[in-house]
Every structure is written in C-alpha cells, then in structure tokens.
Amino acid sequence: MKDTNQFKSIDSLYTYIDENSFELKRNFELTDIWLRYRNQTQLETEKIKSQWEIDCFLFDLKSDVLFSQIYSHGKHISEITKYPDLNEFKNEVVKYLQLRISSSKSPLLKARYNHLLWKCPSGIKQTKYAIGAIENYIISIKEYYNRFKETENPENSFQICQLFEVLVAISNEIKFDMAELKKLTQFLLFETDNIEFYIIHSILSDMLEYRKIFKAIDFNNTLIFFEEQLNTKTKLDDLTLGHEYLSTAIKISKKLGKDHRIWHNEKGLAYLRLAETITNPEQYWVKQDYHAKAIEEFKLANNITNRKASEKLYADLKPLIKLNTFSIPYTKEIEEAFNKHDKNLRNKAEILLKLESSKVYRFISIGDFFPDYEITLEASKKSNKFLNYLTTISFDKNKNIIKDKVENKELKNVYKAYEHQLHTTVLPQLHYTIIHGIESGNLTFKNFINFLEQETWIGKTHIRYDLGGNEQHINWIEQLSPSIVEFFIQTQAWCVSKYYKPSFILCIDSFTLKMEGIFRSFCEIAKIPISTYQEKGMQEIYMHNVFDNEIIIKYFNEDDRLFFNYLFSNDGGLNLRNNIAHCFYTTNDYHPNKMLLLISALLRLGKYNYTEKTSS
C-alpha cells in the first residue's frame, strides 16, 4: 500500500495515479488512496477534489447499469436515498470531470470519467462522452492484455472480462462505428495467447446478449473453443459445463444455423456425470433432477439410446426419493385466533341450517365466502421474493419432476394463496354447512337433487343429435344422481356410527368426470366452440382450456373462473380431472373435502344461464 505522505500536492498524486491506475484498479486501491490523501491534506480545495474522485469510483458499473455504493432510508421509511447520486452532481463536479478527461493520461480513468458524464441527466449527457468512454475502454482492455501477457496474472485477464462487458453495453446505447469494437473482439478471441476459457466464454456470452452489434458472421469459428475444451485432458467441472458453457455453444450453433444436437448430447452426459456423484439418499431428489435434465437433453439430441438409458435410471431412482418434511407450530396467539375464527364459522353454519335447504344451496352457489379474485391476486404477490433467487425443483404426486414455465410461476403463487384461504375459511364453512346439514337431516340427496332440477340449468333436459340425426335427450341429473346419493349415504353412515369408515372413492371419481361433461354441455348450449384442430384431426379441447376460452370469460365472473381453474387446472391447482382419470390418487387422497369442493363447483356453475355474465 502506497504511503500518501510522499505526495506534497494533489498534482503529484494525479501523476502517480495516471502511471499506476491499472495496478490500483486491479487491487481495488483507487478509492483507498484518495481517501487517505483527503484525510491527510490540509487544503480544503484538495479535500473537495479528493472526495469527488472517491465518489467517481464508488459507483459500480455492471453491464449498462450504474449502481451506487450505499442505499438507505430517507426521512420517510418509503423514501430510499443513495450515495453517490449522479442526479446530485453539481456543476463544479461536472466541470471537474471534464477537466480530468483532458488532463489525465490514463485511458482507464478517462473511460470512467466519460462514462459517468454519459450516465448523467440530460443537459449534461452527450454522445461525445459515450464515444470517449468506448475509445478508452478499448485501449484499457488492450493494456490489461499486455500486462497479462507479461505476468500471466489471472487478475489482469479478469479485468478484461469486466471491461468488455461494460464496453459492449455502452456501445449498444449509441449509433457508432463498431469496427474498432469488432476488431478488438476478434483479437481477444483469436489472436491472444493463454487466455483462460472462462474469459473466452464471457466474451461470447456478451456477444450473444447484444444482437444489434454482433451478427452471425461474428461467431464464425467460435465453436472450436468448446470442442477444444471437451477434448482437453483437464476436464471442466460438469456443473459449469452443463449449466453455462454448453448452453452458450447451443445458442451459437443455432445462430450459425449449424447442428446443435452434439452439444445437447454433451450436456446430457454432463448431467449424468453430475448424477453419479450424488450417493447420499437424502440428496436423491437432486440426483433425480439431473436425470430429468439428461433425458430432456438426449431428447433434443435425438439420442434414443442414451435417452432410454436415462429414463431407466430415472424410473429406478423414483421409489427411493424422499423429501424431508417439517412443521412450524402456531404460537398461542395464532392458535387462539384460529379457534375464534373456527367458532365464528360454526355459528354461521348453524344459523344457515335453520333455513330451508334451497336457501342453503343458493348460499353456496353465490359463493360470497370463497376467496375474492382481486384479494387473492394481491396476496399472491406477497410471497417471499428471496425464493425467486433459488432453484426450485417441483414434484408432482407421482414423484415426477415438473418443468415450470416462467408464466406459470405467478399462477402457482395465485393458487397457493387461494388454497390457503380455502383451508382456513372455505372448507371449514362447507364442512359445518354440508356435513352437519346431512347429519341433522336438513340436507338430503332428495332435496339437493330437487334443487338442481328446479333451480339450475343442470336439471333441464336439452336435445342433441347423433351422427344418424337421431334426437337424444340429455339430462345431467340422471348421471350425477348415483354419485350424489353415494356421498350423502356415506356421510350419513359416517356421522351415525363411530365404527364405520366411509369411502368417497366412488362418488369423487364419478362426480369429477361428470363435471367435465357438464362444462362441455354449457359451452355447447351457449354456442361456445370446444373443438380444435390437433395432430389427429379435430378433437375436443382439454377441460382446463375451456375456462380460458375468450368467449366463456364473458359468461363467468372472475371469482368463479379462479375456483374452476383451481379445481381442474394442470398449472398448479388440484388438477382433479387429470389425477382421477389417470388413477394418480391413492385411497388417502379421496378426502371428503374434495367432494365438498365439487358440490360447490356444481352449484356455482348451475347458477348461470346462457346469457353473458348473468347469474340468478
């Protein structure tokens, strides 16, 4: 560390920094030396200039974003202040930077001063500053390479990475002759010696990001770098290879219009090697994720042999996967609040059950106690943002790894918020209303079926014609009745005998599949098309796609569509229809709560008629 006492004036320090800026920048000593000189000098003007220099290097340039070093609360908790702040630069600071651009002999410093002025607000910001930064970044990168060539110090090559990222970012912001930039890029890629592969990869990644600057021709002969790495005796670590390097090779291959299957195959092999390293049974879920990734890559590589071998590994490991579970007990205050809430729901149900049965069913059909769409949407945004920076591996009921689409993650958060409200309010309310109503005899399968027949469109017979032109009379009550009767009888027996163990398999299976037909009937009667062209010709669309039909949106309100989607969607909801149709449920999954939700869905669907967004 340089002793600042040797500098008798700020001019002598300027000279020293100009001559040693590359070394000081590499060792992160630029701000430190100015800080020590500011504390040492007795001249107020020199203290001010020293602070300005410190401020200049307290900014952190990452790609095209300028970060301040310090962020804190302002006078109000919602107010965030930052230091330093370009918007707060006074005229004398701007004039000082302009003077330093002309007086400094260091291209590294000139690049920084020009870049800061380019990032200043309009009125100060000028294209000449961007050009000045670009020109000096190019000179600085070349200088760092010369230093690397002399000493082979990896810190110098790392500085090349950092400066190149900033260089291409600022170049992308202006209209400028890119000849020198491209000449530098070709030099770094093909004319340098002993540059580590991660530096080459970093440059190629930046080139891919800025498509406006770098075209396909600029990537000619770059895939050879990846081939050399795969053939070298010193193997790259498979984690970086699979997640980063080979992904870049695939992008370059696609850009060049070349066969990218070889890189997908190598990526699959890397994932298999990673899987082999995991021997701890508690980490088998991670091992399985690598198997799943390998299968996907071999599929893209059209390597059927490796894909089938990976699928066998996946199937063999599936029974051994076990995820640790943990629970967080409620505090006494929360438990008391839940008990009070539960008692309130029970009291509401008791009052409701004093009314005639038709009013009870109508109350459920209106669904005012179900989660509100807007409130649920707002609640879903309050999820832990920290989790967004972690890799999440999701499993379905069959221990299969689910590949989440980006757009589905927000929807899953909505369903999680919705499910929480269902368990805390809706399901207890339905239990105290329907189960206790059946137990007391207030609700019976007879008055329920009668309500459907008399008060909903579901009980109305409608006519359909078969291929022969023969008239068919369709009434869903006939098909729903067996499951309705079964549920009521099972519940009655459950309530009256402490020895009877009910089974809701039959009623849930039957009711769920009939719900799909009822939704299709609604669309058919309302003249909503539900057939679409598929590979095998015209086919009926899947149930969850019915709810997103732009026409059906005009019929159902948002609260009901959210409920229907949650029950039957395959994007994070219960996915009832799929789980039942494919026999994914075990006996324990057939909980009466599912039947309570199905009855609610039937009643909420039944309240509609065939005019847009009109309910009884």
N, C-alpha and C positions, 0 to 999 in steps of 0.2 A: 504494500500500500504506500503510495507516494506521500511524502511529508510536504504539506502545503505551506509550511513556514518558509520554504525556499523561494516562494513566489512573492516578489516585492510589490507587484501590481497585477491588476486583472489582465493587462495585456500580455504579461509573461505567462499567465495561466492559459489564456487563449492560444498562445503559440504551442504550449505543451500539449494541450488537448487536441489541437489540429494534428500534431505529429503522432499522437498516440490514441486517437479516437477509436480505431478498430480494436485495439487491445483492451481499452477501457470499456467499450460496449460489450465485448465478448465476456468480460469479467464483471459486468454489471456495476462498474465503479464510477460511471459518469455522474450520476446524481450524488454519490457519496463525496466525490472530490469537490463538487460545487457546494455541497452542504458544509463541509469543513472550512472551505475558503470563506463562505458567507459568515460563519461564526468567528472567523479569525480577523477579517478586515475591519478596520475602524471607519472606513469611508462609507457614508450612507448610500451614495450612488452605486458603489460596488456591491453593497449588500442587496440593493434592489435588483441589479442586473444578475447577481448570483441566483436570487430567488426566481427570476424569470427563466434562467437556464434550468433550474431544478424543475420548475413547472412544465417546461417543454418535454422533459424526459420522464415525468410522472404519468404522462399519457401512455397507454398501451395500445399499439396498433395491431389488430388481428384481422387479416384479410382487408375488407373495406370498412371495418367498424373501428371507431376510436373510443376506447374505454378510459374513463377517469380512474384515478387510483383509489379514491376514497368516496364512499357514499354514506350519507347519514340522514337522520330525520331532521326536518326543518323546525320552524316554530310550532307547526301543527303536525300531528302524527301522520297525516296523509300526505304531507309535503316531504319530498326527498330532495336533498341538496347533494351536489357532487363537487369534488375538488381534484384537480383544477377543472375549470369550465371554459371552453373556448368562447362561449357567449358572453363571458365576463371579461374577456381580454380588452384592455383599454387601448386607446390609440398609441400611447407611448410603447406598449408591448409590441404592437404590430410593427411600428417603425423600427423597434429594436431588432425584431426578427428579419425585417427587410435588410437592415444594415448587416446583420450577421451572415445573410445569404451572400452578400457581395464581399464581405471581409474574410470569411472563413475559407481555409484552404482544404478542409476535409469534405469529401463528397458524402460521407455518412451523415455529417451534421447538416450539410446543405439539403440533403434529401429530407431529413426530419423537419427542418425549418419550413421548407417549401410545402411539405405535406400538411403541416399544421395550418398554414395560411390557406391552403386549398380547402381544408375542412372548416374554415371559419364561416360565419354567416355571410349572406350576400351583401355586397358593398365592399367586402374585403376579398372574398373568394374570387380568384381569376384563373383562367385556363393556364396562364404562363406559370403559375405555381405548380400545377399538376405536371406540366411538361418538365419543369425544373426538377421536381421530385423523381420523375421517371428516369431522366437522364442520369441523375446522381445515384439512384438505386442500381442502375446497370453498372456504373463504374465501381460502386461499392462491392457488388457481387463478384466482379472480376478480381478485385483486390483480395477479397476473402479467399477466393480460389488460389490465387498466387501464394497467399500465406499458408494455405492447406498443403499446397504442393511442396513448400519448403519444409514444413514441420510435420505434416500429416496429423496435425492436432484435430480430432473429430469435432471440437467446438467450433472451429472455423467452417467446416462443412455444414454444421447445424445452422450457423448464421446464414449460409446461402439459402437454405430452406425457408427460413423466416422471411428474409428479404424478398425472395422470389414470390412468395405468397402475397405480400403487400404490393409488390411491383405489378403483378398481373391484375390485382384488384383495382388499383388506381388507374391502370391503363384502360380497363374496361369502362371507366366512367367518362371518358372523353373521346372525341374523334381525333385520331392521332395516327401518324405513320408508324405502323407496328414493325417495320423492317428490322430495327435495332433489337427490339424485344425478341423477335423470332430468331434473329441471328444469335443472340445470347442463349436462347433456349436450345438451339441445335448444338451450340458449343458445349453447354453443360451436359447434354445427353450423349454426344458422340465424340467430343474432342478432349474430354478430360480424362485423367488417369486416377485410378484407385479411389474414386468416389464410391462410397458405400451404396448398396442397393436401395436402402430406405430413402436416400436423397433423391435418386432417380425416380422412385415411386412417388415421392411427394410432388416432384415437378410434374409428372404425368397426371397426377390427380388434379393439380391446379389447372392444367391444360384442359382436362375434361370438363371442369366446372365452368370455364369461361369459353363457351362455344362460339361466342361472337368473334373472339380473337383467333382461336385455334380451330382450323378445319381438318378434315380427314387427312389431307396430304401431309399435315404437320406431324402425324403419328406414324408415318411410314418407317418401317424397320424398328419400331419400338418394342414389338412383341419378342424380339430376340433377347431382351433383358430378362424377361420372365422365363424363357426357355433355358437360358444360362443358369438361372437360379435353381431351376428344377434339376438340372444335370450336375450341379456342383456337389462336391463331396461333403461340404459343410452345409447341412440341411437347415433351412429356415424353420422357425418354430411353426407348428401346424395351426396354432390359433391365429397368428397374424396372417399366415398363408391363406387360410380358409375365409377369414372374415374380411380381409383387406386386399392383399396383393392379387389373388386370383379374380376377385370381383372387378378389379381395375382391368385386368387382362381381358375379361369378358366384355367389358364396355368398349375397350379399344378394338377388339375383334369385330364387334357389331358396327363400330364407327367406320372401320375399314371394309366392311362387307365380307369379312372372312369367317370361316367355320369356327364357331366358338365352343363346339362340343368338347374339344380336347381339354379346355380349361374347366368346363363343368365337371368333367371326369376327374381331373386332378383335384378339384375342390371336394368332390365326393370322397376320394381317397384320403384327403387330409382330415375330413370329419371322421372317417372310420378309424384312422390312427389316433385321433383325439379320444374316441370312444374306448379304444383299447387301454388307454392309460388310466381309466377310471375303474377301480376294483372295489371301492368301498360301497357296500349295499345301500348306504344312506344317500349316496350320490347317483344312484341308478337312474333317477329322473333326468339328470343332466346327461348321462350316457345315452339315454333314450332320445334325447333331443338331438344329439349328434347323429344317431341312426336315422332319425327322421330327415335331417338336413341332407345326409348322404343319399337317401332314397330319392329326394327331390332333385339333387344334382345329377345322379345317374339317369334319372328320367329325362332331364334336359339334354344329357349327353347321348341319349339313345343307347345306353349301355345296359341291355336287358339282363345280361348275366350278373353284373355287379348289383343291379337294382334288386333282382330276386334274392341274391345272397344277403343284401342289407335288410330286405323285408323279413327274411328268416331270422336274422339277428334281432330285429325289432319285435317279432312275434314271440321269440324265446324269452326275451327280457321282460315283456309286458307283465306276466304274472308276479314277477319279483319286485316290481316298483311299489314303493310305499312312501307316502308323504307324511311327515310328522305333523301332528295336529296339536294345537294348544288353545286354551280358552282364557279369556280375561274376565275375572269375576266382577259383577257390578258392585259399585260402592253402596253403602247402606242408603244413601240419599236417593240414588238412581233406582234402587230396588223399591223403595217406598213410593217413588213417583210412578213406577210401573204398576204397582199394586193399586194405587189410587186410580190410575187410568183404566186398569182392567175392571175395577169395580164400577166405574162410570159406564163402560161398555155393557157390562152385565145388566145394569139398571135400565139402560136404554132399550136393550133387547126385551126385558121383562115388560116394559111399558108397551113396546111394539106388539108383543104377542097377545096383548089384551084386545087387539083389533081383529077384525075378520081377516081370514087368510089372504084374500085377494089384495088387501092393502099391504100386507107383509110382502107379498111377491112384487107388488108395484114399487114398494120402497127399495127393494133390492135392485129392481130393473132401472130405477133412476140413478142409483149408484153414487149418491152425494157423499157417502162415507169412503169412497175409493179415492186413491191419490189423484190430485189435480195435475193435469199435464204441465202447466207452466211452473207450478211449485216443484214438481219432480225434476224438471229440466234445470231449474236453478239449483236444486240440491245436488244434482249430479256434477255440477261444476266445482263443488267444494271438496272434491276428492283430494287426497294427498298428492300434491304436484311433484314431490320428491320421487314418487314411484315412476314418473314419466322418464326418469333418467336411468332406470334399472331395466334389465332384460327380464321380461316376464314370459314364463313357459306355462301355457294353459292346457289342461287336460279335459277331455270330455268324460262321460260316465264310463266309457269302456277303456279308459287309460290311454286313449289316443291323443296325440299332441295336436292341438288346434293351431292352425296358422291364421292369426288375426289380420284382417285387412285394416289399414290405417283408419278408414272411415268407420269401421265397426267398433273401435275402441271407445269412442264417445257414446255410441249407442249402448255398449255394455255398461258404461257408467250410469246411464239413464236407467237401465234395467236393475242395476244394483240398488240405486236409490229407491226405485219403485218397489222392489222386493222387500226392502227394509220397512217401508210403510205398510206393505201387505201384512207382514208378520207382527208388527206392533199394534195395528189397528183393525185392518180389514178382516183377517182370518179369525181373530177373537170375536169380532162383531158377528160374522157369519156363523161361527160355532154356537154362540149364545142364542142366535136367532133361529137357525135351521135345525141344529141338533136338538136343542132344548125344545124347539117347537114340535119336532117329531116325537120327542119323549113325552111331552104333555098332551099330545093328540091334537094340538091346534093345527099342525101342518100334516097333511096326509098325501099319499100319492094320488088319491082321488081328487082332492081339491087343487093339487098342483097341476095335474093333467087337465082338469076342467078350466083352470086359469089360462093355460097355454091355448086351449081350444077356443075359449070365448074372448080372450083379451089380446091375443097376439096373432100376427100373420102366420106364425108357425103352425097353428092349428087349422088354417084354412086349406082346403083342397085346391090344388092347381093342376092344370092339364098340360101334359107333354105328349108329343107324338113320336113313336118309334120309327125306324127306317121303313117299315111297311106302311106307314101312315096311320097306324092304329092308335087310338086315343088311350092315354094312360092317365089315371088319376093318382096324383102324388099327395100324400098327407104324412108329414113327418111324425105326427103323434104315434102312428102305428109302429114306426121304427124306434122311437125314443122310449115308448112305454116300458118295454122289458127292462131297460137299464134304470129307469126311474123307479119302477116297482122294486127292483132288486136293491137299490140303495136305501129306500125307505124301510124295507123289511130288515135288511142287515142292521140298520141303525136302531130300529125298534128292539130287535133281539139283543143288541149290544147294550142298550140302556136298561133293559129289564132284568138281565142276568149277568152277574159278576163272573160267571163261569164261561160265558160264550165269547169266543174270539171271532170277530167279524172278518169277512173278506170282501174287499171292494174291487177286486181284480176285474170281475165280470162287468160291473156297471161302469167303471172308469174306461176300460177298453172299448166297450160298445159306445158309450156316450161320446168319447173323444172322436172316434171315426165318423159318427153321425154328424158331429158339429161341422166337419169339413163339407159334407154334403149339404147341410143347411146353408152354409155360407155360399156355396155354389148356386143353390136354388135362389137365394136372394138376388145374386148377380143376374141369374137367368131371367127372373121375373122383372127385374129393373132394367133389363136390356143392356147389361154391362158385359162386354166380351171377356171371356175367360179362357179362350183358346189361343194358342200362339204357335208359330212355326218352330219346330225343333228338328233335330237331325233325322228323326224317323217320320217326319211329316207334321201335320197339325196335331197338337196334343193339349190337354188341359194344363193350365199353369199350376204351380205348387200353391198350397194353401197360404203360406206366408207372403207370397207375391200378390195375393188377392187384396190384402189390406193396403198395399202401396199403389194400387191401381189409381190413376189420376181421376177416374170417374167416381170410384167408390168413396174417395176422400170427400166428395161433395155430399155424401149421404150421412156418414158417421161423424160425430164430433170428435175432437182430439183426445178427450179422456177415454172414450170407448175404444178408439183405434189403438191407443197405447196399451190398454188392457188386453185387447185381442192379440196384438203383436207380442206382448209379453208371454201370453199363454202358448202361442203356436209358432212364434218366430224361431228360426235356427241361428239367430245372430246374438245369442246371449240370454234369451228368455228361457222359459221352461221347455220349449220345443216339444210339447206334449204329443202332438200327432206323430212326429218322427220317432220319438222314443218308444211309443206304443206300437206303431206299425212295424218297427224293426226289432221288437222284443228286447229293447235295451234295459227295461226296468226289471229289477228283482222284486221279490214279494214285498220287501220292506218299503219299496218306493210307492206302493199303492196305498198312500195315506188318504184318509177321508178328506183332508184339506183340498186335494186335487178335485174331488167331486164337488166340493163347495164352490170352488172357483168355476168349474164347468157349468154348474147350475146358474151361477151369477152371469156367466157369459151368455148362456141361452136366454135368460131374462132380459139382459141388456140388448141383445140382438133383436129379441122379439118385440121390443117397444117401438121399433122403427116401422114406418110404412114405406111405400115406394116413391115418395117424393123426397127431393133432396133436403137433407138435414132437417127433417121434421120428425118429431117424436111425440108419442101420446103422453 
